[in-house]
Every structure is written in C-alpha cells, then in structure tokens.
Amino acid sequence: MTIPSARDIASGGRGSWRRSYARSMAQTDAAVVAATVLTADLLWIPRGSNVVLAGGEVTPVPYWLVSVLLLGVWLIALEAFQTRDPRFVGSGATEYRRVVEASVVVFGLIAISSYVGAVELGRAYLVTAFAVGVPALALSRWLWRQWLRREQDAGRRLAPVVIVGDRTSEDTADAIARFPGSGYRLLGVVSDEPTVRTEHLGPIASLEAIIEVMRPEAVIVTSVHALGPQRMQQLGWSLAQHGAELIVTPGLVGVAGPRIHTRPVADLPLLQVDYPELVGAKAVAKRTVDIVGALALILLSLPLMLGTALAVAMTSPGGFLYRQERIGRGGRPFHMLKFRSMRVDSDAELQALLLAQGSSGRPLFKVADDPRVTPVGRVIRKYSLDELPQFFNVLRGDMSLVGPRPQRPAEVALYDEFASRRHIVKPGVSGLWQVSGRSTLAWEDAIRLDLSYIDNWSLTGDLVILWRTMRAVVRPGAEAY
C-alpha cells in the first residue's frame, strides 16, 4: 500500500496529492475485495466444486474461476462508478454512496444472470461476499479518511488555491479556513477591493500574472460578474494549460450538492435548487429510525441509566431526573428529560450567572465553569450520560434522534427570522453542530449548522451524525470527522 509522499505536494499539477491518494485507495480496494472473495470461497465452497445448472447438471466451470471473475468485475465496477474520483474522495458521503451503488449493481447483475442462465451459484457464498465486502470497503475508506484528516490538520495534503471575486470572497476564504477537510490551502484573494481578514494578492487585472507566479492547483471564482463571460472563458483556457481546476461558487448559502442540478439552456449552465422536504415517505423513514433506534438504545443503555440514576440520587439531595420546558417543532413546548447534573433549583441562578459573564443577550445559554454542576454531574456531562433519558422523549414523539437541539423559551424569545426556522423540524438528541464542535461553538456557527442540516436533510446524513455522535461520546474532546 502506497502512502502519498511529500513530493506529491510540491509536484504541482491538477490534484497531485488527490491522485496519489486515489491510487493508494485503489490498492486497498483490491486487497479488501480479494480478501472478501477468498473468505467467502473458503467458508462455503468445497475444494474442487463446479458450477451447477438448475437441472442438476455439473458444468466444467470451477468455483475458483467464478471467484476470480467476481474479483475482476467488482474492481472494474468500483472504477467505473468513479468511487475514487479526486473531486469527491476524502470528504462528504458521495464516496461511500458510490461504493455501495457499485457493489449492489455487481451482485444484482450476478443474481439476474444466474437466474436467466439457470445457473445455481451458492447463495451463502454470494451473501457472505456482499455482507462482508461492502462494510469492509467502507471501513477502509473511512480509515483512509482519518489518516487524511490528521495529515490536513498538520498542514499537509492541501491543494494551494486562489480565490477571485469581489468583497464577498472573504466569506468563502473564511469557510475554507474553518474546515481543513476541504483539502485546500488558501494562498490569498484576488480582488479589486482590498481584503481585511485574508491576504490580498492583487487586482483582477493582474490575475494571469498572479497565477503564473503562485501556481495554484485551483482557482475559485466567487463573482462571475467581476470577470465577465469572456474573461471567464479565457481564465478557463489559461488554467487548463497550467493543469489547474476552475471552480465557480453559485453564491448559495447552506445548500448541499444533492439539491443543486445543472440545467443547460441556450448554452447557459443554469442551476436549479430543489426545495427541502421532510414529508411523506421521508417523514415515515425518519420516524421509523427514531422509534427503532430509541428502543435499541434504551435497551443497550439501561445498565448505564440505572447506574447513573443511583449515582445522582446518592451524591446530592433531590431527584435523579430533571424536567425542563423546551420549545419543539412548530414552537410547541414540551418537557425534556435529563439526569440531574446540577443542584436542585439551579435554574433560579442562571440569569445572574449569564449577566456576570456577559452572555445573556444571545440564545445559547452556556455558563463557563458552571458552579451549579455537582461533582457527579461533571462526570456524566463529560460522557453525555445526562442525555440518556431523552430517548424516552424520542419515543413519545417530542424529539428525534437527530435534529437541532431544543432550547429554553427565554432563548427562543431572542430568535431572529433565520433562527426561528429551527422549529420546522423536531429537535434532536444530537445534531450537526454537536458533532462539529459540541458546546464550544459560537451561536452564529451553531445556527448556521442547524439550518444547513434542515435544508439538506437526508436519512444517510442522520446515520452519519449518529455515528459521529457515538465517536464523540466515546472519545470526549476528540474531533468527530
């Protein structure tokens, strides 16, 4: 298995480190698929077995040849479905989705072919290969991604990029700086207006000269109007000669890729944005996951719940459960359950503490070094054990496993029009901002992530957030990529 070297970064060219990264994953994919097919073969196929027709006639095709064919077709499908496309590897769910789609197509075609050709292939053999291979491929991609994140956090495996546009370019620059997983290292902004937070490389008139000197691997244009159609076309030709990418931002905030579709009209690449919907089958699927997931988590965590309740009740006066009014979907109040982690009647002290630290004017009531928290409360908060009773809120339908965190009426009273959009879905036990920084995020970042979750909801996204939540709980303080 080849690890991308430091030379990949200095060598230039389009996506140099990404190409090396993709080649390394191709080797891992080959090893995983080969091990999977061999395992299924050894478990279910007796030595010397041949393929059998439906009528019982034995053909001279040995099973080891079937395994070799499966190996080859599977690897070809992974390549054909562009599961290692440099544009997608290392971030987002597209990479995983394509791996699953390629595998489903391979085994679906095998099943159809064996049925049409009246060939009896070992069902246990095929089921084992699929059930083992797909999770193993996903796991290998995930392990590669963890390695990549560590490299990018250390400033390696980042493609140098230049941003071109108007004064809004700094917003794009800030977004790239917030997420090392973007894969880019910002060189600066080319703009006719001086920048404040980002290095200003020069005016747009000097763009070609700047590209010649800086040699970026990508140029991000945030304002097409700042260049004009003809200049944009010339820029594309120039970047093609340098082997660099041309990326144009659509100027849309909080809109994920699956909602954006390109519609060519009169040689114009128009973008169509779908409206997010959580109704019908999608709503049923989410509620089903909530009920099944909550029941399973209650059963699994029951010993922890009993132990936590006992620890709280024995170490401080008062009941072990804490009920607090929160605002749910549609602005309706409900009582959220938690294990008590503070002194009894601690809510009466909240406003004074917020005023003392100067944070009473924004809707994210967090008290630094909160003196109301009990010693046991600090422990159960660290490992999120105080949140376990909320699975019962999920069963009742007040909450979902994933969604924006429910807030107090006093916090909701401070909402603006944008923040009020949080109430179009059920609040969640966990959410996007909890796994992207937990309680350390500022309110502006928290609301941005909550609205992004609502506008781009998907069942796959919920499952990813649940997985990242479990990682963050098991490893408190760790980044949940």
C-alpha positions in Angstrom: 0.0 0.0 0.0 1.5 3.3 -1.1 1.3 6.3 1.2 1.3 9.7 -0.7 4.7 11.3 -0.3 5.6 14.9 0.3 6.7 15.1 -3.3 3.0 14.9 -4.3 2.5 18.3 -2.8 5.4 20.0 -4.4 5.0 18.4 -7.8 2.1 20.7 -8.8 -0.5 19.7 -11.4 -4.1 19.1 -11.1 -5.0 17.4 -7.7 -1.5 15.9 -7.4 -2.0 14.6 -3.8 -5.5 13.6 -4.6 -4.3 11.4 -7.5 -1.8 9.7 -5.3 -4.4 9.3 -2.5 -6.8 7.7 -5.0 -4.1 5.3 -6.3 -3.4 4.2 -2.7 -7.1 3.6 -2.1 -7.2 1.5 -5.3 -4.6 -0.8 -3.9 -6.5 -1.1 -0.6 -9.8 -1.8 -2.5 -8.1 -4.6 -4.4 -6.8 -6.1 -1.2 -10.2 -5.8 0.5 -12.1 -7.3 -2.4 -9.6 -10.2 -2.8 -9.7 -11.0 0.9 -13.5 -10.9 0.9 -13.9 -13.2 -2.1 -11.3 -15.6 -0.7 -13.0 -15.7 2.7 -16.4 -16.5 1.1 -14.8 -19.1 -1.1 -13.0 -20.8 1.8 -16.1 -20.7 4.1 -18.7 -22.1 1.6 -17.2 -23.8 -1.4 -15.7 -27.3 -1.1 -12.4 -27.8 -2.9 -12.9 -29.0 -6.5 -16.6 -27.8 -6.7 -18.0 -26.8 -10.0 -20.9 -24.6 -11.0 -24.3 -26.4 -11.2 -27.1 -25.8 -13.6 -30.7 -25.6 -12.3 -31.4 -29.1 -13.6 -28.6 -30.6 -11.6 -26.1 -30.9 -14.5 -22.5 -30.1 -13.5 -20.6 -27.7 -15.8 -16.8 -27.8 -16.1 -16.5 -24.2 -14.6 -14.7 -24.4 -11.2 -15.7 -22.1 -8.4 -12.2 -20.7 -8.1 -12.7 -19.2 -11.6 -16.1 -17.7 -10.5 -14.2 -16.1 -7.6 -11.6 -14.6 -10.0 -14.4 -13.3 -12.2 -16.2 -11.8 -9.3 -13.0 -10.1 -8.1 -12.3 -8.6 -11.5 -15.9 -7.4 -12.1 -16.1 -5.9 -8.6 -12.9 -3.9 -9.1 -14.0 -2.8 -12.6 -17.3 -1.6 -11.1 -15.5 0.4 -8.4 -13.5 2.1 -11.1 -16.5 2.5 -13.5 -18.6 4.2 -10.8 -15.8 6.6 -10.1 -15.6 5.7 -6.4 -12.1 7.2 -6.3 -12.9 10.4 -8.2 -10.4 13.0 -6.9 -13.2 15.6 -6.7 -15.1 13.5 -4.0 -12.6 11.3 -2.2 -11.8 12.4 1.4 -15.0 14.3 2.2 -18.7 14.0 2.0 -21.0 11.0 1.6 -20.6 10.7 -2.2 -17.6 8.4 -2.0 -19.4 5.9 0.3 -22.6 6.0 -1.7 -20.8 5.2 -5.0 -19.0 2.2 -3.3 -22.4 0.8 -2.2 -24.0 1.5 -5.6 -21.2 -0.2 -7.5 -21.4 -3.3 -5.2 -25.2 -3.5 -5.4 -25.0 -3.4 -9.2 -22.3 -6.1 -9.4 -24.2 -8.6 -7.2 -27.6 -7.6 -8.8 -26.2 -8.4 -12.2 -24.8 -11.7 -10.9 -28.2 -12.7 -9.4 -30.0 -11.8 -12.6 -27.5 -13.6 -14.8 -27.6 -16.8 -12.7 -31.4 -16.7 -12.8 -31.7 -16.1 -16.6 -28.9 -18.7 -17.3 -30.4 -21.2 -14.9 -27.1 -21.4 -13.0 -27.1 -22.3 -9.3 -24.5 -20.2 -7.6 -24.0 -20.7 -3.9 -26.3 -18.2 -2.2 -24.4 -18.3 1.1 -21.2 -17.6 -1.0 -22.7 -14.5 -2.6 -24.4 -13.2 0.5 -21.2 -13.6 2.5 -19.1 -11.8 -0.1 -21.6 -8.9 -0.2 -22.2 -8.6 3.5 -18.5 -8.7 4.3 -17.2 -6.8 1.3 -19.3 -3.7 1.4 -18.7 -2.8 5.1 -15.0 -3.7 4.7 -14.7 -1.4 1.7 -16.5 1.4 3.6 -14.3 0.8 6.6 -11.1 1.0 4.6 -12.3 4.3 3.0 -13.1 5.6 6.5 -9.6 4.7 7.8 -8.0 6.4 4.9 -10.1 9.5 5.6 -9.0 9.5 9.3 -5.4 9.4 8.1 -6.1 12.2 5.6 -7.7 14.4 8.3 -4.6 14.0 10.5 -2.4 15.0 7.6 -4.5 18.0 6.7 -4.7 19.1 10.3 -0.9 19.1 10.2 -0.9 21.3 7.1 -0.2 18.5 4.6 -2.2 17.1 1.6 -3.7 20.6 0.9 -4.1 21.9 -2.6 -3.0 25.6 -2.9 -5.9 27.7 -4.1 -6.5 31.3 -5.1 -9.9 33.0 -4.7 -11.1 35.6 -7.2 -14.1 37.9 -6.9 -15.4 40.9 -5.0 -15.7 41.7 -1.4 -17.7 38.6 -0.7 -14.6 36.4 -1.4 -13.6 36.6 2.2 -16.7 34.7 3.2 -15.5 31.8 1.0 -12.0 32.2 2.4 -13.3 32.0 6.0 -15.3 28.9 5.2 -12.2 27.2 3.7 -10.2 28.2 6.8 -12.8 26.7 9.2 -12.7 23.3 7.5 -9.3 21.8 6.9 -11.1 18.8 5.4 -11.9 20.9 2.4 -8.5 19.9 1.1 -7.4 23.4 0.2 -4.7 25.8 1.4 -5.6 29.4 0.7 -2.9 31.5 -0.9 -4.9 34.7 -0.9 -7.7 36.7 -2.6 -7.5 38.4 -6.0 -9.9 41.3 -5.9 -10.2 45.0 -6.9 -11.2 45.8 -3.4 -8.7 45.4 -0.5 -9.4 42.5 1.9 -9.3 42.7 5.7 -9.0 39.2 7.0 -7.3 37.5 4.1 -4.1 38.2 2.2 -4.8 40.4 -0.8 -2.7 39.2 -3.8 -3.6 42.0 -6.2 -6.3 43.3 -8.5 -8.2 41.2 -11.0 -6.3 42.8 -13.9 -3.2 41.0 -12.6 -4.9 37.6 -12.3 -3.0 35.8 -15.0 0.4 37.1 -13.7 -0.6 36.0 -10.2 -1.5 32.5 -11.4 1.8 32.3 -13.3 3.7 33.1 -10.1 1.6 31.4 -7.4 0.9 28.2 -9.5 -2.3 27.3 -7.6 -3.9 23.9 -8.2 -7.3 25.5 -8.2 -8.9 28.9 -8.7 -12.2 29.6 -7.0 -14.3 32.4 -8.6 -16.9 33.8 -6.2 -18.2 36.5 -8.6 -18.5 35.8 -12.3 -19.7 39.4 -12.8 -16.3 40.7 -11.5 -14.6 39.0 -14.5 -17.3 38.9 -17.2 -18.1 36.0 -19.6 -15.2 36.4 -22.0 -12.6 36.8 -19.2 -14.0 33.7 -17.5 -13.6 31.7 -20.7 -10.0 32.9 -21.1 -9.3 32.0 -17.5 -10.5 28.5 -18.1 -8.2 28.1 -21.1 -5.3 29.5 -19.1 -5.9 27.2 -16.1 -6.2 24.2 -18.5 -2.7 24.9 -19.7 -1.4 25.0 -16.1 -3.3 21.8 -15.2 -5.3 23.7 -12.5 -9.0 23.5 -11.7 -11.6 26.2 -12.2 -14.3 26.3 -9.5 -17.2 28.7 -9.5 -19.3 29.2 -6.4 -23.0 29.6 -7.0 -23.5 32.2 -4.3 -25.9 29.9 -2.4 -25.6 29.6 1.4 -26.3 26.3 3.2 -27.2 24.3 0.1 -25.7 20.8 -0.3 -24.7 19.3 -3.6 -27.7 16.8 -4.0 -30.1 19.8 -4.0 -28.3 21.5 -6.9 -28.9 20.4 -10.5 -27.3 21.8 -13.7 -29.8 22.6 -16.5 -28.2 23.7 -19.8 -30.4 26.3 -21.5 -29.1 28.2 -24.6 -25.5 27.4 -23.8 -26.0 28.7 -20.2 -25.3 26.4 -17.3 -28.3 27.2 -15.2 -28.5 25.9 -11.6 -31.8 24.5 -10.3 -32.1 24.3 -6.5 -34.6 21.8 -5.1 -36.6 22.7 -2.0 -36.0 20.6 1.1 -38.9 18.4 2.1 -39.5 16.1 5.1 -42.9 14.8 4.4 -44.4 11.5 3.1 -42.1 8.6 2.9 -39.1 10.6 4.1 -41.0 11.5 7.3 -42.1 7.9 7.8 -38.5 6.7 7.3 -37.1 9.2 9.9 -39.8 8.4 12.4 -39.2 4.6 11.9 -35.4 5.1 12.5 -36.3 7.2 15.6 -38.5 4.5 17.2 -36.3 1.6 16.4 -33.2 3.4 17.3 -34.6 4.8 20.6 -35.8 1.4 21.7 -32.5 -0.2 20.9 -30.5 2.5 22.6 -32.7 2.3 25.7 -32.2 -1.5 26.0 -28.4 -1.1 25.4 -28.0 1.8 27.8 -30.3 0.5 30.6 -27.5 -0.6 32.9 -25.9 2.9 32.4 -29.2 4.6 33.1 -29.7 2.6 36.3 -26.1 3.3 37.5 -26.3 7.0 36.6 -29.7 7.4 38.4 -28.3 5.7 41.5 -25.1 7.8 41.5 -27.1 11.1 41.2 -29.6 10.2 43.9 -26.9 9.1 46.4 -24.5 12.0 46.0 -26.7 15.1 46.1 -30.2 15.9 47.6 -33.1 15.9 45.1 -34.5 13.6 42.5 -32.3 11.9 39.8 -34.4 13.2 36.9 -34.6 16.8 35.7 -37.5 18.1 33.6 -37.2 21.3 31.8 -39.5 23.1 29.4 -38.1 23.3 25.9 -39.5 24.5 22.6 -40.1 21.8 20.0 -41.5 21.5 16.5 -43.8 24.3 15.5 -42.9 26.3 18.6 -44.8 23.9 20.9 -43.4 23.5 24.4 -42.6 20.1 25.9 -40.7 18.8 28.9 -37.3 17.4 28.1 -35.8 14.7 30.4 -32.2 14.6 31.7 -30.4 13.1 34.6 -29.9 15.9 37.1 -26.3 17.2 36.9 -26.8 20.4 39.0 -28.0 21.5 42.4 -31.8 21.5 42.9 -33.4 24.8 41.9 -30.3 25.8 40.0 -32.4 27.4 37.2 -33.1 30.4 39.6 -29.3 31.2 39.5 -29.0 31.1 35.7 -29.8 34.7 34.8 -27.4 36.1 37.3 -24.6 33.9 36.1 -25.3 34.8 32.4 -25.3 38.5 33.3 -22.0 38.1 35.2 -20.2 36.6 32.2 -22.0 38.9 29.7 -23.7 36.3 27.6 -27.4 36.8 28.4 -28.2 38.5 25.1 -27.7 35.6 22.8 -29.8 32.4 22.5 -27.1 29.9 23.6 -27.2 29.9 27.4 -23.9 28.4 28.4 -22.2 29.2 31.7 -18.4 28.8 31.7 -17.1 26.8 34.7 -20.7 26.5 35.9 -20.6 26.4 39.8 -24.1 24.8 39.9 -22.8 21.5 38.5 -22.3 18.7 41.1 -19.1 16.5 41.1 -21.1 13.6 39.7 -22.8 16.0 37.2 -19.4 16.9 35.7 -18.6 13.2 35.1 -22.0 12.4 33.5 -21.8 15.5 31.4 -18.4 14.7 30.1 -19.7 11.4 28.7 -23.1 12.7 27.8 -24.8 10.3 30.3 -27.1 13.0 31.4 -28.8 13.0 27.9 -29.8 9.3 28.0 -33.4 9.9 29.3 -34.1 11.9 26.1 -34.5 8.6 24.3 -37.9 8.5 26.0 -38.7 11.9 24.6 -37.9 10.4 21.2 -40.4 7.5 21.8 -43.1 10.0 22.8 -42.5 11.9 19.6 -41.4 15.2 21.2 -37.9 14.8 19.8 -35.9 13.0 17.1 -32.6 11.2 17.4 -31.1 13.8 15.2 -32.1 17.5 14.8 -31.4 20.9 16.2 -31.1 21.0 20.0 -34.2 22.2 21.8 -33.8 25.5 23.6 -35.5 27.2 26.5 -38.4 29.6 26.0 -36.1 32.5 27.1 -33.6 31.6 24.4 -36.3 31.2 21.7 -37.5 34.7 22.6 -34.2 36.1 21.3 -34.5 34.3 17.9 -34.5 36.3 14.7 -36.3 35.1 11.5 -33.4 32.8 10.5 -33.2 31.1 13.9 -36.9 30.5 14.0 -36.5 28.1 11.1 -35.1 25.6 13.5 -38.7 24.9 14.6 -39.8 23.4 11.3 -38.4 20.0 12.4 -38.4 18.1 15.7 -35.4 18.9 18.0 -32.8 16.2 18.3 -30.9 14.4 21.0 -27.9 15.1 18.8 -27.3 17.4 15.8 -24.9 18.6 13.3 -23.3 21.3 15.4 -22.9 18.9 18.4 -20.6 16.7 16.3 -18.9 19.6 14.6 -17.6 21.2 17.8 -20.1 20.3 20.6 -20.7 23.1 23.1 -17.7 25.2 22.1 -19.3 26.7 19.0 -20.5 30.3 18.9 -24.2 30.9 18.3 -23.6 32.1 14.8 -21.8 28.9 13.9 -24.4 26.7 15.7 -27.4 28.3 13.9 -25.6 28.0 10.5 -25.0 24.3 11.0 -28.6 23.7 12.3 -30.1 25.5 9.2 -27.7 23.6 6.9 -29.0 20.3 8.5 -32.6 21.3 7.9 -32.1 22.5 4.4 -30.1 19.4 3.3 -31.7 16.7 5.4 -31.2 13.0 4.3 -31.5 9.7 6.1 -27.9 8.9 5.3 -26.9 12.2 6.9 -28.8 11.3 10.1 -27.0 8.0 10.3 -23.6 9.7 9.8 -24.4 12.2 12.6 -25.4 9.3 14.9 -22.1 7.6 14.2 -20.1 10.7 14.8 -22.0 11.3 18.0 -21.1 7.9 19.3 -17.5 8.6 18.5 -17.6 11.9 20.2 -19.2 10.3 23.3 -16.6 7.5 23.5 -13.7 9.9 22.9 -14.7 13.2 24.7 -13.0 16.2 23.2 -12.0 14.4 20.0 -12.8 15.9 16.6 -15.8 14.0 15.1 -15.0 13.8 11.4 
